[in-house]
């Protein structure tokens, strides 16, 4: 379950200090995935993330915490998801240290991997695309 994300180059955040270090590095974009053992993580979220990570525009940094295993790290990550209740799986996107996008379990559990990937790539295009100047 962990390897499905780490083999994509996604960094594991195993401690609260790891989470703080990732989130407080405020330049660029950061996506944090709250991974879990549930069926919607296995059959929908992780495959959707894998598809989305093939997109041309993607976050500068991508990290994950594992709910139920790395409890303290997960709790710390969720503390940065202001305005959203805890949910697993979930996907948060930060731009320059500010939470700009959240995909909660309720938006994952009734969808397939392709529609999750499509939603993520739309968020990547909106928040992660290079800024062009004329």
DSSP file (Angstrom, degrees, kcal/mol; ACC not computed):
  #  RESIDUE AA STRUCTURE BP1 BP2  ACC     N-H-->O    O-->H-N    N-H-->O    O-->H-N    TCO  KAPPA ALPHA  PHI   PSI    X-CA   Y-CA   Z-CA
    1    1 A X              0   0    0      0, 0.0     4,-0.5     0, 0.0     3,-0.1   0.000 360.0 360.0 360.0 -44.7    0.0    0.0    0.0
    2    2 A X    >>  +     0   0    0      1,-0.2     4,-2.4     2,-0.2     3,-1.6   0.929 360.0  56.5 -65.8 -43.7    2.8    2.4    0.9
    3    3 A X  H 3> S+     0   0    0      1,-0.3     4,-2.4     2,-0.2    -1,-0.2   0.767  90.9  71.3 -63.9 -25.6    4.9    1.3   -2.2
    4    4 A X  H 34 S+     0   0    0      1,-0.2    -1,-0.3     2,-0.2    -2,-0.2   0.839 113.3  28.6 -59.5 -29.8    2.0    2.1   -4.6
    5    5 A X  H X4>S+     0   0    0     -3,-1.6     5,-1.5    -4,-0.5     3,-1.5   0.842 118.3  54.0 -96.0 -42.4    2.8    5.8   -3.8
    6    6 A X  H ><5S+     0   0    0     -4,-2.4     3,-2.0     1,-0.3    -3,-0.2   0.836 100.9  61.3 -65.3 -30.1    6.5    5.7   -3.0
    7    7 A X  T 3<5S+     0   0    0     -4,-2.4    -1,-0.3     1,-0.3    -2,-0.1   0.678  98.5  59.2 -69.6 -13.5    7.3    3.9   -6.3
    8    8 A X  T < 5S-     0   0    0     -3,-1.5    -1,-0.3    -5,-0.2    -2,-0.2   0.409 128.5-100.7 -87.4   0.8    5.9    7.0   -8.0
    9    9 A X  T < 5S+     0   0    0     -3,-2.0     2,-0.4     1,-0.3    53,-0.3   0.589  72.5 151.3  89.6  12.0    8.5    9.1   -6.2
   10   10 A X      < -     0   0    0     -5,-1.5    -1,-0.3    51,-0.1     2,-0.3  -0.656  44.1-126.7 -81.5 129.5    6.1   10.4   -3.5
   11   11 A X  E     -a   63   0A   0     51,-2.3    53,-2.5    -2,-0.4     2,-0.4  -0.566  15.4-131.1 -80.6 132.4    7.9   11.1   -0.3
   12   12 A X  E     -a   64   0A   0     -2,-0.3     2,-0.6    51,-0.2    53,-0.2  -0.678  10.9-156.7 -81.4 135.4    6.7    9.5    3.0
   13   13 A X        +     0   0    0     51,-3.0    53,-0.3    -2,-0.4    57,-0.1  -0.945  20.7 168.3-109.6 107.1    6.2   11.8    5.9
   14   14 A X        +     0   0    0     -2,-0.6    59,-0.4    51,-0.1     2,-0.3   0.602  57.2  40.1-100.5 -13.7    6.4    9.6    8.9
   15   15 A X  S  > S-     0   0    0     58,-0.1     4,-1.9    57,-0.1     5,-0.1  -0.889  82.7-111.4-132.0 161.2    6.7   12.1   11.8
   16   16 A X  H  > S+     0   0    0     -2,-0.3     4,-2.8     1,-0.2     5,-0.2   0.876 120.0  55.9 -58.1 -36.2    5.1   15.5   12.7
   17   17 A X  H  > S+     0   0    0      2,-0.2     4,-2.4     1,-0.2    -1,-0.2   0.881 104.4  52.7 -64.6 -37.2    8.5   17.1   12.0
   18   18 A X  H  > S+     0   0    0      2,-0.2     4,-1.9     1,-0.2    -1,-0.2   0.925 111.4  46.8 -60.8 -44.2    8.6   15.6    8.5
   19   19 A X  H  X S+     0   0    0     -4,-1.9     4,-2.7     2,-0.2     5,-0.3   0.943 111.7  49.6 -64.0 -48.6    5.1   17.1    7.9
   20   20 A X  H  X S+     0   0    0     -4,-2.8     4,-2.7     1,-0.2     5,-0.2   0.909 110.0  52.0 -58.0 -42.5    6.1   20.5    9.3
   21   21 A X  H  X S+     0   0    0     -4,-2.4     4,-0.6     1,-0.2    -1,-0.2   0.890 112.5  45.1 -61.6 -39.6    9.2   20.6    7.2
   22   22 A X  H  < S+     0   0    0     -4,-1.9     3,-0.4    -5,-0.2    -2,-0.2   0.928 118.2  41.2 -69.6 -45.5    7.3   19.8    4.0
   23   23 A X  H  < S+     0   0    0     -4,-2.7    -2,-0.2     1,-0.2    -3,-0.2   0.862 111.6  53.6 -76.0 -35.5    4.5   22.3    4.6
   24   24 A X  H  < S+     0   0    0     -4,-2.7     2,-1.6    -5,-0.3    -1,-0.2   0.609  83.1  90.0 -80.5  -8.6    6.6   25.2    5.9
   25   25 A X     <  -     0   0    0     -4,-0.6    72,-0.2    -3,-0.4    -1,-0.1  -0.717  67.2-177.0 -78.5  90.9    8.8   25.0    2.8
   26   26 A X        +     0   0    0     -2,-1.6     2,-0.3    70,-0.2    72,-0.2   0.427  37.9 104.0 -85.0   0.0    6.4   27.5    1.2
   27   27 A X  S    S-     0   0    0     69,-0.2    70,-0.1    70,-0.1     2,-0.1  -0.652  82.3 -12.5 -87.0 139.1    7.8   27.9   -2.2
   28   28 A X  S    S-     0   0    0     -2,-0.3    68,-3.5    32,-0.1    69,-0.4  -0.327 100.4 -38.9  78.8-158.2    6.0   26.2   -5.1
   29   29 A X  E     -B   95   0A   0     66,-0.2    32,-1.9    67,-0.1     2,-0.4  -0.847  46.2-172.1-114.3 145.1    3.3   23.6   -4.9
   30   30 A X  E     -Bc  94  61A   0     64,-2.2    64,-3.5    -2,-0.4     2,-0.5  -1.000   6.0-162.1-135.0 130.2    3.0   20.7   -2.5
   31   31 A X  E     -Bc  93  62A   0     30,-2.2    32,-3.1    -2,-0.4     2,-0.5  -0.963   6.4-165.4-112.0 130.8    0.5   17.8   -2.7
   32   32 A X  E     -Bc  92  63A   0     60,-2.5    60,-2.9    -2,-0.5     2,-0.5  -0.973   4.1-159.1-116.3 125.9   -0.1   15.7    0.5
   33   33 A X  E     -Bc  91  64A   0     30,-2.5    32,-2.3    -2,-0.5     2,-1.0  -0.897   9.5-149.6-102.6 125.6   -1.9   12.4    0.1
   34   34 A X  E     -Bc  90  65A   0     56,-3.2    56,-1.2    -2,-0.5    55,-0.8  -0.852  27.3-164.3 -91.7 103.6   -3.5   10.9    3.2
   35   35 A X  E     + c   0  66A   0     30,-2.9    32,-2.6    -2,-1.0     2,-0.3  -0.441  12.6 172.1 -86.2 159.2   -3.2    7.2    2.3
   36   36 A X        -     0   0    0     30,-0.2    32,-0.1     2,-0.2    53,-0.0  -0.956  44.2-109.3-157.4 175.0   -5.2    4.5    4.0
   37   37 A X  S    S+     0   0    0     -2,-0.3     5,-0.1    30,-0.2    31,-0.0   0.472  76.1 117.4 -89.0  -3.0   -6.0    0.7    3.9
   38   38 A X  S >> S-     0   0    0      1,-0.1     4,-1.9     4,-0.0     3,-0.6  -0.154  77.1-111.8 -67.9 161.3   -9.6    1.2    2.8
   39   39 A X  H 3> S+     0   0    0      1,-0.2     4,-3.1     2,-0.2     5,-0.3   0.831 114.7  56.6 -62.4 -35.6  -10.9    0.0   -0.5
   40   40 A X  H 3>>S+     0   0    0      1,-0.2     5,-2.8     2,-0.2     4,-0.9   0.775 107.5  49.8 -73.7 -22.2  -11.5    3.5   -1.9
   41   41 A X  I <4>S+     0   0    0     -3,-0.6     5,-2.8     3,-0.2     6,-0.4   0.913 117.2  40.9 -72.8 -44.0   -7.8    4.3   -1.4
   42   42 A X  I  <5S+     0   0    0     -4,-1.9     5,-0.3     1,-0.2    -2,-0.2   0.908 126.4  30.6 -71.3 -43.6   -6.7    1.0   -3.0
   43   43 A X  I  <5S+     0   0    0     -4,-3.1    70,-0.4    -5,-0.2    -3,-0.2   0.609 136.7  11.8 -95.4 -12.4   -9.1    0.9   -5.9
   44   44 A X  I  X5S+     0   0    0     -4,-0.9     4,-2.1    -5,-0.3    -3,-0.2   0.676 121.0  43.9-129.5 -59.6   -9.7    4.6   -6.6
   45   45 A X  I  ><S+     0   0    0     -5,-2.8     4,-2.8     2,-0.2     5,-0.2   0.964 115.4  42.9 -65.8 -55.9   -7.4    7.2   -4.9
   46   46 A X  H  ><S+     0   0    0     -5,-2.8     4,-2.4     1,-0.2    -1,-0.2   0.922 117.9  45.5 -62.0 -44.4   -4.0    5.5   -5.4
   47   47 A X  H  > S+     0   0    0     -6,-0.4     4,-2.1    -5,-0.3    -1,-0.2   0.894 113.6  51.1 -63.8 -36.1   -4.6    4.5   -9.0
   48   48 A X  H  X S+     0   0    0     -4,-2.1     4,-2.4     2,-0.2    -2,-0.2   0.895 110.0  49.0 -65.1 -40.2   -6.1    8.0   -9.7
   49   49 A X  H  X S+     0   0    0     -4,-2.8     4,-2.3     2,-0.2    -2,-0.2   0.921 108.9  53.3 -63.9 -44.2   -3.0    9.6   -8.2
   50   50 A X  H  < S+     0   0    0     -4,-2.4     4,-0.3    -5,-0.2    -2,-0.2   0.912 111.5  45.6 -58.2 -43.5   -0.7    7.4  -10.3
   51   51 A X  H >< S+     0   0    0     -4,-2.1     3,-1.5     1,-0.2     4,-0.2   0.924 112.4  50.9 -64.5 -44.3   -2.6    8.4  -13.5
   52   52 A X  H >< S+     0   0    0     -4,-2.4     3,-1.8     1,-0.3    -2,-0.2   0.821  99.1  65.1 -64.7 -31.4   -2.5   12.1  -12.5
   53   53 A X  T 3< S+     0   0    0     -4,-2.3    -1,-0.3     1,-0.3    -2,-0.2   0.590  92.1  64.2 -71.3  -8.0    1.2   12.0  -11.9
   54   54 A X  T <  S+     0   0    0     -3,-1.5    -1,-0.3    -4,-0.3    -2,-0.2   0.580  81.1 110.2 -83.5 -11.7    1.8   11.3  -15.6
   55   55 A X  S <  S-     0   0    0     -3,-1.8    -3,-0.0    -4,-0.2     0, 0.0  -0.263  77.9-123.6 -67.6 150.0    0.3   14.8  -16.4
   56   56 A X  S    S+     0   0    0      1,-0.1     2,-0.5     2,-0.0    -1,-0.1   0.914 100.8  53.2 -61.5 -44.8    2.6   17.5  -17.8
   57   57 A X  S    S+     0   0    0     64,-0.1     2,-0.3    72,-0.0    72,-0.2  -0.824  73.8 145.1 -93.7 127.3    1.7   19.9  -15.0
   58   58 A X        -     0   0    0     -2,-0.5   -29,-0.1    70,-0.3    -5,-0.1  -0.966  52.1 -71.0-152.8 166.4    2.1   18.5  -11.5
   59   59 A X        -     0   0    0     -2,-0.3   -29,-0.1     1,-0.1     3,-0.1  -0.186  35.3-126.9 -61.1 152.6    3.1   19.7   -8.0
   60   60 A X  S    S+     0   0    0    -31,-0.3     2,-0.4     1,-0.2   -30,-0.2   0.873  97.1  20.6 -64.5 -37.7    6.7   20.6   -7.3
   61   61 A X  E     - c   0  30A   0    -32,-1.9   -30,-2.2     2,-0.0     2,-0.4  -0.988  67.5-167.3-135.3 142.7    6.7   18.2   -4.4
   62   62 A X  E     + c   0  31A   0     -2,-0.4   -51,-2.3   -53,-0.3     2,-0.3  -0.998  14.7 169.0-133.5 131.2    4.4   15.3   -3.5
   63   63 A X  E     -ac  11  32A   0    -32,-3.1   -30,-2.5    -2,-0.4     2,-0.3  -0.882  14.6-152.6-137.3 166.3    4.3   13.6   -0.1
   64   64 A X  E     -ac  12  33A   0    -53,-2.5   -51,-3.0    -2,-0.3     2,-0.3  -0.996   6.9-163.1-143.6 147.5    2.1   11.2    1.8
   65   65 A X  E     - c   0  34A   0    -32,-2.3   -30,-2.9    -2,-0.3     2,-0.7  -0.917  23.8-131.5-119.8 153.7    1.1   10.2    5.3
   66   66 A X  E >>  - c   0  35A   0     -2,-0.3     4,-2.7   -53,-0.3     3,-1.5  -0.902  17.2-140.0-114.5 108.4   -0.5    6.9    6.2
   67   67 A X  T 34 S+     0   0    0    -32,-2.6   -30,-0.2    -2,-0.7     4,-0.1  -0.372  87.7  19.2 -64.0 138.4   -3.6    7.1    8.3
   68   68 A X  T 34 S+     0   0    0      1,-0.1    -1,-0.2   -32,-0.1     3,-0.1   0.188 128.7  50.4  87.3 -17.5   -3.8    4.4   11.0
   69   69 A X  T <4 S+     0   0    0     -3,-1.5     2,-1.0     1,-0.1     3,-0.2   0.732 114.8  33.5-114.5 -55.0    0.0    3.7   10.8
   70   70 A X  S  X S+     0   0    0     -4,-2.7     4,-2.6     1,-0.2     5,-0.2  -0.610  76.1 165.8-102.0  70.9    1.7    7.0   11.1
   71   71 A X  H  >  +     0   0    0     -2,-1.0     4,-2.6     1,-0.2    -1,-0.2   0.882  69.2  46.4 -60.2 -47.5   -0.9    8.5   13.4
   72   72 A X  H  > S+     0   0    0      1,-0.2     4,-2.2     2,-0.2    -1,-0.2   0.898 114.2  48.0 -66.3 -40.2    1.0   11.5   14.7
   73   73 A X  H  > S+     0   0    0    -59,-0.4     4,-2.6     2,-0.2    -1,-0.2   0.906 112.5  49.6 -65.7 -40.9    2.2   12.5   11.2
   74   74 A X  H  X S+     0   0    0     -4,-2.6     4,-2.6    -8,-0.2    -2,-0.2   0.920 110.2  50.3 -64.3 -43.8   -1.3   12.1    9.8
   75   75 A X  H  X S+     0   0    0     -4,-2.6     4,-1.3    -5,-0.2    -1,-0.2   0.906 111.5  48.7 -60.8 -41.3   -2.8   14.2   12.6
   76   76 A X  H  X S+     0   0    0     -4,-2.2     4,-0.6     2,-0.2     3,-0.3   0.919 110.4  50.6 -66.4 -42.3   -0.2   17.0   12.0
   77   77 A X  H >< S+     0   0    0     -4,-2.6     3,-1.6     1,-0.2     4,-0.4   0.940 109.1  51.7 -59.1 -46.2   -0.9   16.9    8.2
   78   78 A X  H >< S+     0   0    0     -4,-2.6     3,-1.2     1,-0.3    -1,-0.2   0.782  97.1  67.7 -63.0 -26.0   -4.6   17.3    8.9
   79   79 A X  H 3< S+     0   0    0     -4,-1.3    -1,-0.3    -3,-0.3    -2,-0.2   0.751  99.2  51.9 -65.7 -21.5   -3.9   20.2   11.2
   80   80 A X  T << S+     0   0    0     -3,-1.6     2,-1.3    -4,-0.6    -1,-0.3   0.566  88.7  82.5 -87.5 -10.4   -2.9   22.1    8.0
   81   81 A X  S X  S-     0   0    0     -3,-1.2     3,-1.9    -4,-0.4    -1,-0.2  -0.392  73.8-170.8 -90.5  58.0   -6.1   21.2    6.2
   82   82 A X  T 3   +     0   0    0     -2,-1.3     3,-0.1     1,-0.3    -3,-0.1  -0.211  65.5  19.7 -58.7 133.8   -8.0   24.1    7.8
   83   83 A X  T 3  S+     0   0    0      1,-0.2     2,-0.4     0, 0.0    -1,-0.3   0.401 105.0  97.8  90.1  -1.7  -11.8   24.0    7.3
   84   84 A X    <   -     0   0    0     -3,-1.9    -1,-0.2    -6,-0.2    -3,-0.1  -0.966  69.8-128.5-122.4 134.0  -11.9   20.3    6.3
   85   85 A X        -     0   0    0     -2,-0.4     2,-0.0     1,-0.1    -3,-0.0  -0.391  44.9 -82.7 -72.8 157.1  -12.8   17.4    8.6
   86   86 A X        +     0   0    0     -2,-0.1     2,-0.3    18,-0.1    -1,-0.1  -0.347  60.0 165.1 -58.7 135.4  -10.4   14.4    8.8
   87   87 A X        -     0   0    0     -3,-0.1     2,-0.4    18,-0.0   -53,-0.1  -0.984  29.2-119.9-152.8 147.7  -10.9   12.0    6.0
   88   88 A X  S    S+     0   0    0     -2,-0.3     2,-0.1     1,-0.2   -53,-0.1  -0.995  93.3  26.1-136.2 127.4   -9.0    9.1    4.6
   89   89 A X  S    S+     0   0    0    -55,-0.8     2,-0.3    -2,-0.4   -54,-0.2   0.640  87.0 144.6 -76.5 165.2   -8.1    9.0    1.8
   90   90 A X  E     -B   34   0A   0    -56,-1.2   -56,-3.2    14,-0.2     2,-0.4  -0.972  34.6-144.2-157.9 163.0   -7.8   12.6    1.0
   91   91 A X  E     -BD  33 103A   0     12,-2.3    12,-3.0    -2,-0.3     2,-0.4  -0.988  12.9-169.8-138.6 123.9   -5.6   14.8   -1.1
   92   92 A X  E     -BD  32 102A   0    -60,-2.9   -60,-2.5    -2,-0.4     2,-0.5  -0.896   5.5-158.7-115.3 143.8   -4.5   18.4   -0.3
   93   93 A X  E     -BD  31 101A   0      8,-2.6     7,-3.0    -2,-0.4     8,-1.4  -0.987   7.1-167.1-125.2 126.2   -2.7   20.8   -2.6
   94   94 A X  E     -BD  30  99A   0    -64,-3.5   -64,-2.2    -2,-0.5     2,-0.5  -0.882   6.3-162.0-111.0 141.8   -0.8   23.8   -1.2
   95   95 A X  E >  S-BD  29  98A   0      3,-2.8     3,-1.8    -2,-0.4   -66,-0.2  -0.979  80.3 -20.7-123.9 117.5    0.5   26.7   -3.3
   96   96 A X  T 3  S-     0   0    0    -68,-3.5   -70,-0.2    -2,-0.5   -69,-0.2   0.877 130.7 -48.5  50.5  42.1    3.3   28.8   -1.6
   97   97 A X  T 3  S+     0   0    0    -69,-0.4     2,-0.5   -72,-0.2    -1,-0.3   0.385 116.1 112.1  85.6  -2.9    2.2   27.4    1.8
   98   98 A X  E <  S-D   95   0A   0     -3,-1.8    -3,-2.8   -72,-0.2     2,-0.4  -0.889  72.0-120.0-108.0 131.6   -1.5   28.1    1.4
   99   99 A X  E     +D   94   0A   0     -2,-0.5    -5,-0.3    -5,-0.2     3,-0.1  -0.551  42.0 162.3 -67.1 120.6   -4.1   25.3    1.1
  100  100 A X  E     +     0   0A   0     -7,-3.0     2,-0.3    -2,-0.4    -6,-0.2   0.525  57.8  24.9-119.3 -11.4   -5.7   25.9   -2.3
  101  101 A X  E     -D   93   0A   0     -8,-1.4    -8,-2.6     2,-0.0     2,-0.4  -0.984  55.1-174.0-158.2 141.6   -7.4   22.6   -3.1
  102  102 A X  E     -D   92   0A   0     -2,-0.3     2,-0.6   -10,-0.2   -10,-0.2  -0.984   8.8-166.6-143.2 129.6   -8.8   19.6   -1.2
  103  103 A X  E     -D   91   0A   0    -12,-3.0   -12,-2.3    -2,-0.4     2,-0.1  -0.951  23.6-162.9-114.1 108.7  -10.2   16.3   -2.4
  104  104 A X    >   -     0   0    0     -2,-0.6     3,-1.8   -14,-0.2     4,-0.4  -0.406  33.8-102.7 -91.5 165.7  -12.0   14.6    0.4
  105  105 A X  G >> S+     0   0    0      1,-0.3     4,-2.9     2,-0.2     3,-2.1   0.881 121.0  60.9 -52.6 -41.6  -13.0   11.0    0.9
  106  106 A X  G 34 S+     0   0    0      1,-0.3     4,-0.3     2,-0.2    -1,-0.3   0.740 106.1  47.7 -62.5 -20.8  -16.6   11.9    0.1
  107  107 A X  G <4 S+     0   0    0     -3,-1.8    -1,-0.3     2,-0.1    -2,-0.2   0.421 118.5  41.5 -95.1  -1.0  -15.4   13.1   -3.3
  108  108 A X  T X4 S+     0   0    0     -3,-2.1     3,-2.0    -4,-0.4    -2,-0.2   0.775  97.9  67.4-108.8 -44.5  -13.4    9.9   -3.9
  109  109 A X  T 3< S+     0   0    0     -4,-2.9    -3,-0.1     1,-0.3    -2,-0.1   0.698 104.1  43.4 -63.5 -23.8  -15.5    7.0   -2.7
  110  110 A X  T 3  S+     0   0    0     -4,-0.3    -1,-0.3    -5,-0.2     2,-0.3   0.144 106.5  72.9-106.7  20.1  -18.2    7.2   -5.4
  111  111 A X  S <  S-     0   0    0     -3,-2.0     2,-0.2   -71,-0.1    -3,-0.0  -0.813  75.0-117.7-127.5 166.8  -15.8    7.8   -8.4
  112  112 A X     >  -     0   0    0     -2,-0.3     4,-1.9     1,-0.1     3,-0.3  -0.561  36.3 -99.7 -99.9 171.7  -13.4    5.7  -10.4
  113  113 A X  H  > S+     0   0    0    -70,-0.4     4,-2.6     1,-0.2     5,-0.2   0.850 119.3  55.3 -58.9 -37.4   -9.7    6.3  -10.8
  114  114 A X  H  > S+     0   0    0      1,-0.2     4,-2.3     2,-0.2    -1,-0.2   0.895 108.4  46.1 -67.2 -39.9  -10.0    8.0  -14.1
  115  115 A X  H  > S+     0   0    0     -3,-0.3     4,-2.1     2,-0.2    -1,-0.2   0.849 112.8  51.0 -73.1 -31.2  -12.4   10.7  -12.9
  116  116 A X  H  X S+     0   0    0     -4,-1.9     4,-2.6     2,-0.2    -2,-0.2   0.930 111.0  48.8 -66.4 -44.7  -10.2   11.2   -9.8
  117  117 A X  H  X S+     0   0    0     -4,-2.6     4,-2.8     1,-0.2     5,-0.2   0.903 110.0  52.2 -60.2 -41.4   -7.2   11.6  -12.1
  118  118 A X  H  X S+     0   0    0     -4,-2.3     4,-1.8     2,-0.2    -1,-0.2   0.921 110.6  47.0 -62.4 -43.6   -9.1   14.1  -14.3
  119  119 A X  H  X S+     0   0    0     -4,-2.1     4,-2.0     1,-0.2    -2,-0.2   0.921 113.2  49.1 -64.8 -42.4  -10.1   16.2  -11.3
  120  120 A X  H  X S+     0   0    0     -4,-2.6     4,-2.8     1,-0.2    -2,-0.2   0.921 109.5  50.9 -63.1 -43.3   -6.5   16.2  -10.0
  121  121 A X  H  X S+     0   0    0     -4,-2.8     4,-2.6     1,-0.2    -1,-0.2   0.848 107.7  53.7 -66.4 -31.3   -5.1   17.1  -13.4
  122  122 A X  H  X S+     0   0    0     -4,-1.8     4,-1.8    -5,-0.2    -1,-0.2   0.909 110.7  46.7 -65.5 -40.3   -7.5   20.0  -13.6
  123  123 A X  H  X S+     0   0    0     -4,-2.0     4,-2.9     2,-0.2     5,-0.4   0.901 111.4  51.9 -66.2 -39.9   -6.3   21.2  -10.2
  124  124 A X  H  X>S+     0   0    0     -4,-2.8     4,-2.9     1,-0.2     5,-0.7   0.922 109.3  49.7 -61.5 -43.3   -2.7   20.7  -11.4
  125  125 A X  H  <5S+     0   0    0     -4,-2.6     4,-0.4     1,-0.2    -1,-0.2   0.871 115.6  44.3 -63.0 -35.8   -3.4   22.8  -14.4
  126  126 A X  H  <5S+     0   0    0     -4,-1.8    -2,-0.2    -5,-0.2    -1,-0.2   0.910 131.3  17.5 -75.2 -42.4   -4.9   25.5  -12.3
  127  127 A X  H  <5S+     0   0    0     -4,-2.9    -3,-0.2    -5,-0.1    -2,-0.2   0.625 128.6  40.8-110.0 -15.2   -2.3   25.6   -9.5
  128  128 A X  T  <5S+     0   0    0     -4,-2.9   -70,-0.3    -5,-0.4    -3,-0.2   0.508  79.1 114.7-114.8  -7.4    0.8   24.0  -10.8
  129  129 A X  S   <S-     0   0    0     -5,-0.7   -72,-0.0    -4,-0.4    -4,-0.0  -0.366  76.6 -99.1 -67.1 143.4    1.2   25.2  -14.3
  130  130 A X        -     0   0    0      1,-0.1     2,-0.5    -2,-0.0    -1,-0.1  -0.331  38.0-115.2 -60.1 142.5    4.2   27.3  -15.1
  131  131 A X        -     0   0    0     -3,-0.1     2,-0.4     2,-0.0    -1,-0.1  -0.692  31.0-156.6 -81.4 125.8    3.4   31.0  -15.1
  132  132 A X        -     0   0    0     -2,-0.5     2,-0.4    -3,-0.0    -3,-0.0  -0.849   3.5-158.5-104.9 141.2    3.9   32.5  -18.6
  133  133 A X              0   0    0     -2,-0.4    -2,-0.0     1,-0.1     0, 0.0  -0.900 360.0 360.0-116.6 148.2    4.6   36.1  -19.1
  134  134 A X              0   0    0     -2,-0.4    -1,-0.1     0, 0.0    -2,-0.0   0.386 360.0 360.0-108.7 360.0    4.0   38.0  -22.4
